[in-house]
Amino acid sequence: MTDLPGTGNDEAVPPHRGDPLVEQRAMSRGAAVVDRSHRGVIAVAGPERLGWLHLLLTQHVSELPADTGTEALVLDINGRVLHHMVVANTGDTVFLDTEPGDVPELLGYLQKMVFWSKVVPRDATAELAVLSVVGPDTPAVLSAAGVVVPERPHGVLGLPGGGVVRRMDWPGPDAADLLVPRDALDTWWERLTGAGARAAGTLAFEALRVEAQRPRLHVDTDDRTIPHEVGWIGTAVHLTKGCYRGQETVARVANLGRPPRRLVLLHLDSGDETLPEPGDPVLRDGRAVGRVGTVALHHEQGPVALALVKRNVPVDAELTAGEEDRVTPVAIDPSSFVPDVDTPPPGRAAQLGIR
């Protein structure tokens, strides 16, 4: 279990705390806390921080209220996803936490874009560490730990002793991320477990994320991924704002066409020893029609995975996934499949009307 493939760059934190399946059940029925302190954190201060970030990120943040969070992306000039971040606006500082190891590149880009703006982006990873509490009992655990519970779904409040707590709606319907002072990480861990949260590892967190069909950068995406393919439109991309790199592609696909691939949930007919790995092909009649992303062992559904598959792959297609000795039959979960509809996108409909 500890070397389950497809769970991201998580080697720096515990994959489990004894039994990942029991930990998942705690997340589903009660509450569990996960050490995600390997994530990177960037702090952006300065009076022009929101307006400046608004020009660089895919999300509408120029008027993001204080004590509110969201998600956002940085795209390349062709609209492909380079960075994903979870945002917390505290009123005087915006915190961006992102995938392990991504801070140097993301911070470098932000610093190059400062020009004359009154903003100061800096690496805050050495100062703040991420802990996540997941499960329906999350509000009760936070309250018992002396934390004022923010409003759902993305409320942000300060923590006693420094840091912030941010409500989340994934990987479960009720969750919270705590950005705690790194030198108080162990103290907060004991505080949360003492308040009723079961100690859990990243395997349980990732399994629930797969169940929720929430993508993870670098695992469920490749260097061609655009936001429309993985469900980041709306959650991390605001379609009515412009003025950011890659916006033309976002608007064109939204208005005139459909993305070439879609994110789906796969059920794997496989034991632990033959599970596919991220980047392995999804095959139909021996031809690649997609790529495997996160692989997880779910406490109720068994082996599952996220995958990017071509849009024209039918929901009932006979598929396999993996390479060499890892090839296994897979099936698309119908609940994750959004079929094409006859109604054309808005821009295409307008074009057809003119013709």
Summary of the structure (lengths in Angstrom):
residues: 355
radius of gyration: 20.6
end to end distance: 58.3
largest distance: 66.9
contacts: 1224
relative contact order: 0.16
helix: 25%
strand: 30%
